[in-house]
Amino acid sequence: MIVVDVALVVLALALLPAVWRIAVGPSDADRALSADHVFFVFLAVAGLLSVRLQDSVFLDVVLVGTLVGFLATITLARLVDRGPS
Amino acid sequence: MSAPEIVQAAGGYGLVGLGVGLLAVAALGLIRFPDAYSRLSAVTKAATLGLCLTLLGVLVLEPSWANAVKVLLAVALQFVTSPVGGFALGRAAYRSGSPLSPGSSYDELGGRHSAQDGGAGGDDPSRL
């Protein structure tokens, strides 16, 4: 279980570069792909929480999240495409 | 702990560690890579495999039929949708004129794509 705790801390730290990149990112594409990364990390956190809290409801969150994440990515790509560069 | 339990724990924690490590490497790539396209490569590839390995590790640690259905479906969807999403983001980045790093040797499109479609414009619905 200590491995899962360490993994959760590492994932929390892996969010910080994405936040930084969203803040300073030179183009909108950088911000969009950082948001994508945040979503991937969130899904991994939800999966690990199902082990940590012994609750398989989080796996439903992961399953729905993969679908919603794809739609979010496509929508962000369209926004980057159409928006001011 | 019996021998199968030790193998299960080692396999599960190994998969989780590998997947989380890949996600951390993707985060490092967000800081270190010079332009949006290489960052996109880091995030899409490392994070897809990292997330799938993490979820498989979760399945090994908590084996049940219900979990297997959910995790394997999520992994399959992730493997199908994530490259498509990465491709769409990269295409949008190029069309919106995101600059290439000065170190890149080739630009095979040569700005043709954005010039032809008026950069970020183009309301042609057949194009994504």
Backbone of each chain as ProteinMPNN parsed JSONL, in Angstrom:
{"seq_chain_A": "MIVVDVALVVLALALLPAVWRIAVGPSDADRALSADHVFFVFLAVAGLLSVRLQDSVFLDVVLVGTLVGFLATITLARLVDRGPS", "coords_chain_A": {"N_chain_A": [[0.827, -1.212, 0.0], [2.059, 1.149, 0.567], [3.388, 1.67, -1.748], [1.369, 2.544, -3.449], [0.665, 4.904, -2.172], [3.024, 6.408, -2.507], [3.007, 6.526, -5.282], [0.721, 8.088, -5.704], [1.588, 10.525, -4.645], [3.665, 11.099, -6.425], [2.178, 11.431, -8.762], [0.701, 13.682, -8.071], [2.784, 15.519, -8.004], [3.429, 15.422, -10.679], [1.474, 16.936, -11.788], [2.186, 19.559, -11.438], [4.119, 20.602, -13.408], [2.364, 20.75, -15.591], [0.525, 22.681, -14.803], [2.229, 24.857, -14.659], [2.961, 25.032, -17.35], [0.522, 25.622, -18.517], [0.196, 28.143, -17.51], [2.41, 29.684, -18.505], [2.674, 28.878, -21.102], [3.676, 29.302, -24.474], [1.943, 29.175, -26.723], [-1.538, 28.583, -27.604], [-1.837, 25.911, -28.164], [-0.006, 24.637, -26.501], [-1.227, 25.018, -24.044], [-3.563, 23.559, -24.407], [-2.597, 20.919, -24.722], [-1.442, 20.584, -22.267], [-3.68, 20.593, -20.638], [-4.759, 18.224, -21.51], [-2.842, 16.456, -20.53], [-3.188, 16.845, -17.787], [-5.682, 15.684, -17.531], [-5.151, 12.986, -18.131], [-3.484, 12.337, -15.968], [-5.282, 12.713, -13.899], [-7.053, 10.598, -14.402], [-5.399, 8.413, -13.891], [-4.96, 8.85, -11.178], [-7.552, 8.439, -10.207], [-7.838, 5.711, -10.76], [-5.844, 4.661, -9.064], [-6.86, 5.448, -6.625], [-8.997, 3.745, -6.342], [-7.744, 1.421, -5.583], [-6.506, 2.277, -3.242], [-8.585, 3.146, -1.549], [-10.168, 0.944, -1.58], [-12.484, 0.731, -3.214], [-14.457, 0.086, -5.808], [-15.898, 1.839, -7.274], [-14.515, 3.949, -8.301], [-13.389, 2.985, -10.592], [-15.433, 3.048, -12.423], [-15.543, 5.78, -12.725], [-13.124, 6.138, -14.052], [-13.654, 4.802, -16.44], [-15.776, 6.282, -17.595], [-14.412, 8.659, -17.707], [-12.393, 8.257, -19.656], [-13.876, 8.318, -22.001], [-15.084, 10.898, -21.908], [-12.779, 12.407, -21.787], [-11.651, 12.067, -24.317], [-13.536, 13.395, -25.921], [-13.197, 15.939, -24.846], [-10.567, 16.487, -25.601], [-10.768, 16.568, -28.416], [-12.522, 18.708, -28.689], [-10.995, 20.784, -27.589], [-8.948, 20.802, -29.466], [-10.305, 21.728, -31.704], [-10.979, 24.259, -30.795], [-8.458, 25.422, -30.509], [-7.723, 25.42, -33.138], [-9.582, 27.147, -34.384], [-9.408, 29.481, -32.961], [-7.872, 32.743, -32.147], [-4.519, 33.063, -33.203]], "CA_chain_A": [[0.0, 0.0, 0.0], [2.951, 2.31, 0.568], [3.709, 1.956, -3.154], [0.271, 3.344, -4.003], [0.781, 6.253, -1.601], [4.11, 7.107, -3.189], [2.576, 6.793, -6.656], [-0.206, 9.223, -5.683], [2.374, 11.747, -4.455], [4.368, 11.371, -7.682], [1.198, 11.955, -9.717], [0.406, 15.064, -7.679], [3.903, 16.351, -8.457], [3.41, 15.474, -12.136], [0.521, 17.955, -12.228], [2.745, 20.914, -11.333], [4.614, 21.11, -14.692], [1.252, 21.079, -16.483], [0.003, 23.984, -14.378], [3.201, 25.869, -15.088], [2.908, 25.166, -18.806], [-0.713, 26.337, -18.85], [0.362, 29.553, -17.156], [3.372, 30.419, -19.324], [2.788, 28.285, -22.441], [3.695, 30.367, -25.48], [0.802, 29.147, -27.648], [-2.727, 27.91, -27.077], [-1.665, 24.464, -28.3], [0.661, 24.162, -25.285], [-2.218, 24.97, -22.953], [-4.493, 22.452, -24.666], [-1.998, 19.61, -24.443], [-1.261, 20.484, -20.827], [-4.97, 20.174, -20.09], [-4.841, 16.799, -21.828], [-1.988, 15.751, -19.571], [-3.863, 16.894, -16.48], [-6.773, 14.722, -17.522], [-4.56, 11.653, -18.026], [-3.018, 12.139, -14.593], [-6.473, 12.557, -13.062], [-7.589, 9.24, -14.567], [-4.514, 7.503, -13.163], [-5.233, 9.042, -9.751], [-8.819, 7.777, -9.887], [-7.586, 4.271, -10.724], [-5.092, 4.3, -7.864], [-7.724, 5.632, -5.452], [-9.847, 2.565, -6.16], [-6.955, 0.474, -4.786], [-6.202, 2.857, -1.923], [-9.788, 3.212, -0.725], [-10.891, -0.322, -1.722], [-13.816, 1.071, -3.695], [-14.347, -0.054, -7.258], [-16.682, 2.873, -7.953], [-13.603, 4.835, -9.01], [-13.121, 2.445, -11.921], [-16.474, 3.614, -13.286], [-15.103, 7.141, -13.038], [-12.08, 6.031, -15.073], [-14.259, 4.383, -17.712], [-16.469, 7.444, -18.162], [-13.413, 9.692, -17.963], [-11.704, 8.063, -20.929], [-14.749, 8.799, -23.077], [-15.225, 12.353, -21.838], [-11.479, 12.991, -22.091], [-11.473, 12.118, -25.775], [-14.353, 14.502, -26.433], [-12.582, 17.198, -24.419], [-9.383, 16.735, -26.417], [-11.18, 16.968, -29.76], [-13.08, 20.053, -28.599], [-9.89, 21.722, -27.404], [-8.238, 20.919, -30.741], [-11.081, 22.618, -32.578], [-10.859, 25.625, -30.287], [-7.119, 25.921, -30.858], [-7.715, 25.606, -34.585], [-10.383, 28.277, -34.806], [-9.172, 30.673, -32.152], [-6.792, 33.612, -32.603], [-3.209, 32.454, -32.972]], "C_chain_A": [[0.857, 1.257, 0.0], [3.329, 2.684, -0.856], [2.635, 2.842, -3.768], [0.325, 4.762, -3.455], [1.858, 7.057, -2.309], [3.696, 7.463, -4.615], [1.619, 7.978, -6.704], [0.547, 10.538, -5.498], [3.095, 12.114, -5.745], [3.402, 11.96, -8.711], [0.823, 13.39, -9.376], [1.531, 15.99, -8.134], [3.905, 16.481, -9.98], [2.391, 16.474, -12.654], [1.15, 19.346, -12.265], [3.322, 21.424, -12.655], [3.491, 21.495, -15.639], [0.654, 22.44, -16.109], [0.929, 25.102, -14.836], [3.109, 26.115, -16.589], [1.623, 25.865, -19.24], [-0.544, 27.826, -18.567], [1.258, 30.269, -18.158], [3.335, 30.016, -20.791], [2.714, 29.302, -23.56], [2.488, 30.336, -26.417], [-0.376, 28.427, -26.991], [-2.594, 26.398, -27.17], [-0.979, 23.892, -27.057], [-0.333, 24.033, -24.139], [-3.162, 23.791, -23.161], [-3.852, 21.119, -24.323], [-1.66, 19.462, -22.968], [-2.563, 20.058, -20.148], [-5.197, 18.682, -20.337], [-4.04, 15.974, -20.818], [-2.614, 15.725, -18.187], [-4.961, 15.842, -16.424], [-6.247, 13.293, -17.422], [-4.137, 11.363, -16.587], [-4.204, 11.945, -13.661], [-7.039, 11.146, -13.174], [-6.716, 8.227, -13.824], [-4.753, 7.616, -11.662], [-6.527, 8.336, -9.353], [-8.629, 6.266, -9.825], [-6.864, 3.852, -9.458], [-5.946, 4.463, -6.607], [-8.637, 4.426, -5.251], [-9.091, 1.472, -5.414], [-6.8, 0.993, -3.362], [-7.409, 2.828, -0.997], [-10.629, 1.956, -0.821], [-12.325, -0.093, -2.184], [-13.779, 1.066, -5.219], [-15.204, 0.952, -8.012], [-15.771, 3.794, -8.763], [-13.268, 4.306, -10.393], [-14.214, 2.861, -12.91], [-16.109, 5.034, -13.687], [-14.055, 7.095, -14.152], [-12.697, 5.722, -16.429], [-14.985, 5.547, -18.378], [-15.461, 8.521, -18.533], [-12.673, 9.505, -19.262], [-12.555, 8.577, -22.091], [-14.833, 10.322, -23.086], [-13.904, 13.033, -22.189], [-11.227, 13.081, -23.58], [-12.276, 13.266, -26.375], [-13.726, 15.85, -26.071], [-11.375, 17.52, -25.286], [-9.773, 17.23, -27.806], [-11.732, 18.393, -29.742], [-11.986, 21.095, -28.43], [-9.13, 21.914, -28.707], [-8.988, 21.847, -31.686], [-10.963, 24.062, -32.118], [-9.517, 26.229, -30.641], [-7.076, 26.256, -32.34], [-8.41, 26.901, -34.982], [-9.984, 29.583, -34.126], [-8.081, 31.545, -32.734], [-5.441, 32.992, -32.268], [-2.206, 33.492, -32.505]], "O_chain_A": [[0.443, 2.302, -0.502], [3.564, 3.854, -1.156], [2.938, 3.773, -4.514], [0.063, 5.719, -4.183], [1.656, 8.217, -2.668], [3.989, 8.555, -5.101], [1.682, 8.787, -7.629], [0.199, 11.547, -6.111], [3.141, 13.284, -6.126], [3.76, 12.88, -9.446], [0.646, 14.221, -10.267], [1.279, 17.104, -8.593], [4.324, 17.505, -10.52], [2.424, 16.832, -13.831], [0.712, 20.211, -13.023], [3.057, 22.571, -13.017], [3.626, 22.449, -16.406], [0.32, 23.245, -16.979], [0.489, 26.142, -15.328], [3.171, 27.256, -17.046], [1.624, 26.615, -20.217], [-1.074, 28.668, -19.293], [0.91, 31.355, -18.622], [3.891, 30.714, -21.639], [1.776, 30.098, -23.598], [2.049, 31.395, -26.867], [-0.229, 27.758, -25.968], [-3.165, 25.673, -26.355], [-1.32, 22.799, -26.606], [-0.294, 23.075, -23.366], [-3.521, 23.103, -22.205], [-4.489, 20.271, -23.698], [-1.595, 18.343, -22.46], [-2.554, 19.265, -19.206], [-5.748, 17.974, -19.494], [-4.498, 14.943, -20.326], [-2.576, 14.705, -17.498], [-5.151, 15.187, -15.4], [-6.824, 12.471, -16.71], [-4.398, 10.284, -16.057], [-4.155, 11.123, -12.746], [-7.456, 10.559, -12.175], [-7.228, 7.297, -13.202], [-4.751, 6.611, -10.951], [-6.597, 7.709, -8.296], [-9.186, 5.605, -8.948], [-7.199, 2.839, -8.843], [-5.787, 3.717, -5.641], [-9.012, 4.115, -4.121], [-9.699, 0.679, -4.694], [-6.943, 0.242, -2.397], [-7.284, 2.526, 0.189], [-11.698, 1.887, -0.213], [-13.265, -0.651, -1.619], [-13.154, 1.925, -5.841], [-15.244, 0.935, -9.242], [-16.185, 4.351, -9.779], [-12.903, 5.079, -11.279], [-13.946, 3.011, -14.102], [-16.329, 5.449, -14.825], [-14.087, 7.905, -15.078], [-12.314, 6.307, -17.442], [-14.832, 5.775, -19.578], [-15.621, 9.214, -19.538], [-12.345, 10.489, -19.924], [-12.046, 9.183, -23.033], [-14.674, 10.958, -24.128], [-13.893, 14.096, -22.809], [-10.652, 14.059, -24.058], [-11.782, 14.014, -27.218], [-13.722, 16.781, -26.876], [-11.167, 18.672, -25.667], [-9.191, 18.186, -28.319], [-11.459, 19.187, -30.642], [-12.033, 22.16, -29.045], [-8.713, 23.025, -29.034], [-8.379, 22.656, -32.386], [-10.86, 24.978, -32.934], [-9.431, 27.395, -31.024], [-6.472, 27.247, -32.748], [-7.904, 27.662, -35.808], [-10.206, 30.665, -34.669], [-7.425, 31.157, -33.701], [-5.248, 32.459, -31.175], [-1.045, 33.162, -32.259]]}, "seq_chain_B": "MSAPEIVQAAGGYGLVGLGVGLLAVAALGLIRFPDAYSRLSAVTKAATLGLCLTLLGVLVLEPSWANAVKVLLAVALQFVTSPVGGFALGRAAYRSGSPLSPGSSYDELGGRHSAQDGGAGGDDPSRL", "coords_chain_B": {"N_chain_B": [[2.232, -14.308, 3.748], [1.326, -16.072, 0.861], [2.98, -17.702, -1.94], [1.671, -17.119, -4.506], [0.339, -14.746, -3.812], [2.444, -13.031, -3.334], [3.577, -12.85, -5.872], [1.436, -11.663, -7.207], [1.235, -9.174, -5.87], [3.773, -8.109, -6.442], [3.717, -7.998, -9.251], [1.49, -6.285, -9.681], [2.209, -3.909, -8.272], [4.547, -3.384, -9.635], [3.62, -2.844, -12.249], [2.019, -0.584, -11.7], [3.999, 1.164, -10.732], [5.625, 1.438, -13.009], [3.813, 2.621, -14.817], [3.133, 5.036, -13.492], [5.638, 6.155, -13.419], [6.057, 6.63, -16.158], [4.095, 8.578, -16.593], [5.176, 10.591, -15.015], [7.505, 11.081, -16.438], [6.383, 12.145, -18.744], [5.431, 14.522, -17.677], [7.86, 15.72, -17.103], [8.773, 16.042, -19.705], [7.024, 18.041, -20.517], [8.145, 20.256, -19.351], [10.751, 20.369, -20.396], [10.914, 20.116, -23.207], [11.31, 21.759, -26.414], [9.32, 22.82, -28.245], [5.766, 22.99, -29.129], [5.097, 20.682, -30.489], [6.902, 18.612, -29.893], [6.431, 18.466, -27.184], [3.808, 17.602, -27.265], [4.176, 15.085, -28.333], [5.542, 13.852, -26.208], [3.578, 13.936, -24.171], [1.348, 12.561, -25.312], [2.255, 9.972, -26.095], [3.732, 8.913, -23.832], [1.896, 9.303, -21.778], [-0.344, 7.858, -22.591], [0.525, 5.135, -22.652], [1.44, 5.058, -20.02], [-0.893, 5.52, -18.502], [-2.411, 3.274, -19.265], [-0.8, 1.151, -18.32], [-0.878, 1.721, -15.585], [-3.602, 1.324, -15.037], [-3.85, -1.399, -15.664], [-2.205, -2.42, -13.687], [-3.743, -1.752, -11.459], [-5.855, -3.48, -11.928], [-4.569, -5.949, -11.6], [-3.979, -5.791, -8.913], [-6.489, -5.662, -7.724], [-8.254, -8.015, -8.42], [-11.165, -8.907, -10.142], [-14.161, -9.948, -11.799], [-15.91, -7.875, -12.496], [-14.258, -5.624, -12.206], [-12.376, -6.287, -14.136], [-13.793, -6.111, -16.556], [-14.397, -3.357, -16.611], [-11.841, -2.126, -16.456], [-10.421, -3.212, -18.642], [-12.012, -2.375, -20.762], [-11.715, 0.391, -20.473], [-8.952, 0.616, -20.944], [-8.779, -0.297, -23.592], [-10.342, 1.655, -24.902], [-8.803, 3.891, -24.328], [-6.444, 3.328, -25.715], [-7.397, 3.465, -28.293], [-8.534, 6.041, -28.587], [-6.71, 7.952, -27.68], [-4.365, 8.345, -29.392], [-5.726, 9.455, -31.577], [-6.747, 11.806, -30.502], [-4.33, 13.076, -29.881], [-3.286, 13.4, -32.449], [-5.212, 15.146, -33.523], [-4.795, 17.374, -31.908], [-2.146, 18.03, -32.578], [-2.444, 18.661, -35.269], [-4.163, 20.85, -35.066], [-2.449, 22.549, -33.706], [-0.477, 23.042, -35.634], [-1.982, 24.238, -37.651], [-2.862, 26.526, -36.36], [-0.588, 27.928, -36.338], [1.447, 27.519, -34.46], [4.738, 27.952, -33.347], [7.604, 26.233, -34.721], [10.376, 24.602, -33.111], [13.552, 26.279, -33.092], [15.547, 24.486, -33.582], [14.569, 22.562, -35.309], [14.971, 20.57, -38.232], [13.516, 20.05, -40.53], [10.567, 21.141, -42.203], [8.084, 19.816, -43.449], [5.589, 20.52, -44.453], [5.933, 23.177, -44.785], [4.617, 25.55, -44.004], [2.563, 25.649, -45.753], [0.057, 24.6, -45.256], [-1.162, 26.3, -43.324], [-1.1, 28.693, -44.704], [-2.68, 28.206, -46.938], [-5.179, 27.695, -45.824], [-5.654, 29.993, -44.551], [-4.429, 30.285, -42.029], [-5.563, 30.295, -38.823], [-8.113, 30.243, -39.68], [-10.802, 29.16, -41.809], [-13.697, 27.728, -42.292], [-14.583, 25.357, -43.228], [-16.637, 22.677, -42.929], [-15.96, 20.037, -43.411], [-13.449, 19.73, -42.579], [-11.518, 18.94, -39.743]], "CA_chain_B": [[1.772, -14.247, 2.348], [1.715, -17.22, 0.046], [3.741, -17.338, -3.143], [0.882, -16.395, -5.527], [0.043, -13.372, -3.387], [3.645, -12.213, -3.53], [3.693, -12.589, -7.312], [0.386, -10.7, -7.563], [1.597, -7.843, -5.375], [4.938, -7.606, -7.178], [3.292, -7.628, -10.598], [0.621, -5.124, -9.635], [2.952, -2.702, -7.907], [5.489, -3.106, -10.718], [2.894, -2.17, -13.334], [1.641, 0.761, -11.251], [5.202, 1.992, -10.686], [6.039, 1.741, -14.378], [2.877, 3.566, -15.413], [3.277, 6.347, -12.867], [6.919, 6.686, -13.887], [5.888, 7.18, -17.504], [3.36, 9.839, -16.477], [6.102, 11.59, -14.492], [8.401, 11.454, -17.535], [5.62, 13.043, -19.607], [5.43, 15.836, -17.026], [9.197, 16.29, -17.315], [8.826, 16.486, -21.091], [6.31, 19.314, -20.633], [9.043, 21.35, -18.974], [12.048, 20.432, -21.047], [10.931, 20.088, -24.667], [11.371, 23.149, -26.892], [8.143, 23.372, -28.921], [4.497, 22.337, -28.794], [4.954, 19.37, -31.131], [7.635, 17.603, -29.114], [5.685, 18.297, -25.92], [2.637, 16.773, -27.579], [4.663, 13.703, -28.461], [5.816, 13.327, -24.87], [2.342, 13.733, -23.413], [0.453, 11.564, -25.898], [2.801, 8.613, -26.046], [4.053, 8.456, -22.479], [0.728, 9.275, -20.909], [-1.234, 6.758, -22.977], [1.05, 3.872, -22.128], [1.494, 5.145, -18.57], [-2.236, 5.332, -17.935], [-2.838, 1.891, -19.468], [-0.064, 0.289, -17.394], [-1.401, 1.957, -14.242], [-4.908, 0.674, -14.888], [-3.642, -2.845, -15.611], [-1.705, -2.703, -12.35], [-4.898, -1.722, -10.555], [-6.615, -4.72, -12.136], [-3.836, -7.062, -10.991], [-4.068, -5.671, -7.453], [-7.877, -5.875, -7.297], [-8.838, -8.82, -9.487], [-12.541, -9.403, -10.097], [-14.695, -9.873, -13.157], [-16.456, -6.532, -12.745], [-13.137, -4.72, -12.433], [-11.712, -6.638, -15.397], [-14.565, -5.542, -17.669], [-14.258, -1.896, -16.638], [-10.469, -1.699, -16.733], [-10.009, -3.562, -20.002], [-12.725, -1.477, -21.669], [-11.076, 1.704, -20.403], [-7.642, 0.544, -21.599], [-8.989, -0.378, -25.04], [-10.778, 2.977, -25.37], [-7.671, 4.814, -24.24], [-5.507, 3.038, -26.791], [-7.965, 3.865, -29.585], [-8.865, 7.453, -28.697], [-5.648, 8.898, -27.32], [-3.603, 8.787, -30.568], [-6.561, 10.333, -32.415], [-6.75, 13.111, -29.858], [-3.015, 13.68, -30.063], [-3.182, 13.835, -33.844], [-6.045, 16.332, -33.719], [-4.139, 18.517, -31.251], [-0.976, 18.425, -33.358], [-2.926, 19.307, -36.48], [-4.654, 22.175, -34.685], [-1.294, 23.382, -33.367], [0.184, 23.497, -36.862], [-2.865, 25.15, -38.372], [-2.94, 27.812, -35.678], [0.681, 28.619, -36.485], [2.363, 27.363, -33.331], [6.072, 27.949, -33.948], [8.494, 25.098, -34.545], [11.591, 24.98, -32.402], [14.601, 26.677, -34.039], [16.412, 23.351, -33.863], [14.021, 21.569, -36.239], [15.658, 20.59, -39.517], [12.585, 19.963, -41.663], [9.154, 21.487, -42.076], [7.663, 19.253, -44.732], [4.456, 21.273, -44.975], [6.468, 24.478, -45.163], [3.655, 26.618, -43.807], [1.566, 25.613, -46.811], [-1.241, 24.292, -44.69], [-1.783, 27.452, -42.684], [-1.287, 29.746, -45.697], [-3.797, 27.835, -47.808], [-6.438, 27.788, -45.102], [-5.723, 31.246, -43.826], [-4.019, 30.111, -40.641], [-6.542, 29.759, -37.89], [-9.454, 30.372, -40.23], [-11.305, 27.957, -42.461], [-14.908, 27.21, -41.676], [-15.012, 24.191, -43.979], [-17.012, 21.683, -41.912], [-15.379, 18.72, -43.666], [-12.148, 19.66, -41.927], [-11.617, 18.942, -38.283]], "C_chain_B": [[2.245, -15.484, 1.608], [2.399, -16.742, -1.233], [2.885, -16.641, -4.203], [0.558, -14.97, -5.13], [1.243, -12.459, -3.594], [3.813, -11.861, -4.998], [2.663, -11.55, -7.737], [0.758, -9.287, -7.124], [2.762, -7.273, -6.17], [4.535, -7.164, -8.575], [2.452, -6.363, -10.602], [1.377, -3.847, -9.32], [3.973, -2.357, -8.974], [4.811, -2.369, -11.867], [2.512, -0.747, -12.949], [2.864, 1.68, -11.242], [5.664, 2.4, -12.069], [5.133, 2.801, -15.008], [3.017, 4.958, -14.828], [4.601, 6.986, -13.272], [6.797, 7.294, -15.274], [5.124, 8.504, -17.467], [4.27, 10.948, -15.95], [7.071, 12.038, -15.578], [7.695, 12.4, -18.502], [5.58, 14.444, -19.007], [6.783, 16.515, -17.191], [9.33, 16.811, -18.736], [8.096, 17.805, -21.296], [7.22, 20.484, -20.294], [10.166, 21.497, -19.977], [11.988, 20.572, -22.555], [10.722, 21.488, -25.24], [10.104, 23.66, -27.575], [6.913, 22.5, -28.671], [4.442, 20.921, -29.343], [5.71, 18.291, -30.359], [6.972, 17.395, -27.753], [4.478, 17.4, -26.139], [3.045, 15.321, -27.712], [4.904, 13.088, -27.095], [4.514, 12.995, -24.145], [1.528, 12.586, -23.992], [1.001, 10.158, -25.738], [2.998, 8.134, -24.616], [2.801, 8.345, -21.63], [-0.241, 8.171, -21.301], [-0.745, 5.449, -22.386], [1.091, 3.899, -20.603], [0.142, 4.898, -17.931], [-2.68, 3.878, -18.091], [-2.105, 0.946, -18.517], [-0.574, 0.464, -15.968], [-2.722, 1.231, -14.033], [-4.765, -0.84, -14.852], [-3.081, -3.258, -14.256], [-2.812, -2.703, -11.328], [-5.7, -3.004, -10.686], [-5.906, -5.907, -11.494], [-3.963, -7.009, -9.471], [-5.463, -5.975, -6.934], [-8.593, -6.738, -8.319], [-10.279, -9.225, -9.194], [-13.089, -9.25, -11.503], [-15.229, -8.49, -13.472], [-15.331, -5.542, -13.025], [-12.475, -4.994, -13.772], [-12.458, -6.025, -16.576], [-14.307, -4.047, -17.77], [-12.855, -1.481, -17.061], [-10.076, -2.017, -18.169], [-10.73, -2.697, -21.034], [-12.071, -0.091, -21.673], [-9.735, 1.694, -21.115], [-7.808, 0.511, -23.115], [-9.408, 0.986, -25.595], [-9.618, 3.959, -25.368], [-6.71, 4.597, -25.401], [-6.058, 3.49, -28.134], [-8.067, 5.383, -29.681], [-7.678, 8.378, -28.478], [-4.774, 9.293, -28.517], [-4.408, 9.708, -31.473], [-6.587, 11.739, -31.823], [-5.425, 13.828, -30.017], [-2.821, 14.187, -31.479], [-3.979, 15.111, -34.081], [-5.392, 17.556, -33.089], [-2.939, 18.986, -32.059], [-1.373, 19.152, -34.628], [-3.413, 20.727, -36.165], [-3.491, 23.098, -34.357], [-0.631, 23.902, -34.63], [-0.686, 24.514, -37.596], [-2.976, 26.501, -37.692], [-1.588, 28.52, -35.66], [1.569, 28.562, -35.269], [3.783, 27.183, -33.857], [6.821, 26.647, -33.712], [9.733, 25.558, -33.801], [12.682, 25.339, -33.423], [15.514, 25.513, -34.41], [15.845, 22.375, -34.876], [14.665, 21.711, -37.606], [14.677, 20.669, -40.679], [11.222, 20.485, -41.261], [8.516, 21.07, -43.392], [6.465, 20.004, -45.319], [4.872, 22.688, -45.374], [5.492, 25.622, -45.002], [2.539, 26.626, -44.826], [0.167, 25.478, -46.238], [-1.905, 25.551, -44.134], [-1.999, 28.568, -43.696], [-2.537, 29.457, -46.531], [-5.134, 28.026, -47.1], [-6.56, 29.083, -44.328], [-5.436, 31.073, -42.348], [-5.112, 29.519, -39.796], [-7.947, 29.784, -38.454], [-9.976, 29.065, -40.781], [-12.531, 27.425, -41.764], [-15.45, 26.013, -42.435], [-15.365, 23.076, -43.009], [-16.437, 20.306, -42.179], [-14.009, 18.589, -43.032], [-12.331, 19.707, -40.427], [-10.981, 20.197, -37.752]], "O_chain_B": [[3.403, -15.889, 1.711], [2.397, -15.555, -1.56], [3.335, -15.642, -4.763], [0.502, -14.08, -5.979], [1.107, -11.295, -3.971], [4.146, -10.726, -5.34], [2.968, -10.658, -8.529], [0.622, -8.329, -7.885], [2.753, -6.097, -6.533], [4.945, -6.101, -9.042], [2.667, -5.47, -11.422], [1.219, -2.832, -9.999], [4.249, -1.18, -9.21], [5.348, -1.397, -12.397], [2.654, 0.182, -13.744], [2.79, 2.827, -11.683], [6.048, 3.548, -12.294], [5.604, 3.745, -15.642], [3.022, 5.948, -15.56], [4.685, 8.201, -13.448], [7.365, 8.353, -15.542], [5.448, 9.436, -18.203], [4.163, 12.099, -16.373], [7.427, 13.214, -15.652], [8.303, 13.336, -19.021], [5.68, 15.437, -19.729], [6.858, 17.727, -17.393], [9.912, 17.87, -18.968], [8.489, 18.606, -22.144], [7.095, 21.567, -20.866], [10.506, 22.612, -20.373], [12.927, 21.103, -23.148], [10.039, 22.313, -24.632], [9.83, 24.857, -27.489], [7.005, 21.421, -28.084], [3.816, 20.048, -28.742], [5.208, 17.18, -30.191], [6.953, 16.28, -27.231], [4.163, 16.547, -25.309], [2.335, 14.426, -27.253], [4.521, 11.945, -26.844], [4.366, 11.913, -23.578], [1.063, 11.724, -23.247], [0.291, 9.256, -25.296], [2.493, 7.079, -24.232], [2.656, 7.403, -20.851], [-0.899, 7.598, -20.433], [-1.49, 4.74, -21.708], [0.811, 2.889, -19.957], [0.031, 4.166, -16.948], [-3.258, 3.305, -17.168], [-2.718, 0.034, -17.963], [-0.695, -0.509, -15.224], [-2.943, 0.604, -12.997], [-5.473, -1.508, -14.099], [-3.432, -4.315, -13.731], [-2.835, -3.545, -10.43], [-6.172, -3.556, -9.692], [-6.554, -6.775, -10.91], [-4.045, -8.047, -8.814], [-5.612, -6.49, -5.826], [-9.467, -6.238, -9.028], [-10.579, -9.804, -8.149], [-12.537, -8.501, -12.309], [-15.034, -7.98, -14.576], [-15.418, -4.729, -13.945], [-12.061, -4.067, -14.469], [-11.838, -5.481, -17.49], [-14.034, -3.522, -18.85], [-12.685, -0.604, -17.909], [-9.466, -1.187, -18.843], [-10.15, -2.325, -22.054], [-11.893, 0.522, -22.726], [-9.401, 2.649, -21.816], [-7.084, 1.192, -23.841], [-8.899, 1.425, -26.627], [-9.467, 4.759, -26.291], [-6.22, 5.554, -26.001], [-5.292, 3.859, -29.025], [-7.735, 5.963, -30.714], [-7.642, 9.477, -29.032], [-4.459, 10.474, -28.658], [-3.858, 10.634, -32.07], [-6.465, 12.732, -32.541], [-5.386, 15.034, -30.258], [-2.264, 15.264, -31.694], [-3.509, 16.038, -34.741], [-5.426, 18.647, -33.66], [-2.724, 20.188, -32.216], [-0.737, 20.128, -35.025], [-3.12, 21.674, -36.894], [-3.524, 24.285, -34.682], [-0.261, 25.074, -34.698], [-0.19, 25.523, -38.099], [-3.164, 27.518, -38.36], [-1.445, 29.579, -35.048], [2.374, 29.469, -35.055], [4.012, 26.344, -34.728], [6.701, 26.029, -32.654], [10.103, 26.731, -33.843], [12.724, 24.757, -34.507], [16.182, 25.554, -35.443], [16.543, 21.445, -35.281], [14.883, 22.823, -38.088], [14.974, 21.287, -41.701], [10.777, 20.299, -40.129], [8.419, 21.863, -44.329], [6.338, 20.114, -46.538], [4.224, 23.316, -46.211], [5.526, 26.575, -45.78], [1.665, 27.492, -44.789], [-0.773, 26.144, -46.67], [-3.065, 25.834, -44.433], [-2.967, 29.32, -43.582], [-3.343, 30.35, -46.794], [-6.108, 28.468, -47.711], [-7.483, 29.245, -43.529], [-6.124, 31.651, -41.506], [-5.541, 28.386, -40.014], [-8.888, 29.384, -37.769], [-9.637, 27.99, -40.286], [-12.419, 26.74, -40.748], [-16.628, 25.678, -42.314], [-14.478, 22.567, -42.323], [-16.418, 19.47, -41.275], [-13.459, 17.491, -42.947], [-13.188, 20.423, -39.91], [-10.951, 20.408, -36.54]]}, "name": "protein", "num_of_chains": 2, "seq": "MIVVDVALVVLALALLPAVWRIAVGPSDADRALSADHVFFVFLAVAGLLSVRLQDSVFLDVVLVGTLVGFLATITLARLVDRGPSMSAPEIVQAAGGYGLVGLGVGLLAVAALGLIRFPDAYSRLSAVTKAATLGLCLTLLGVLVLEPSWANAVKVLLAVALQFVTSPVGGFALGRAAYRSGSPLSPGSSYDELGGRHSAQDGGAGGDDPSRL"}
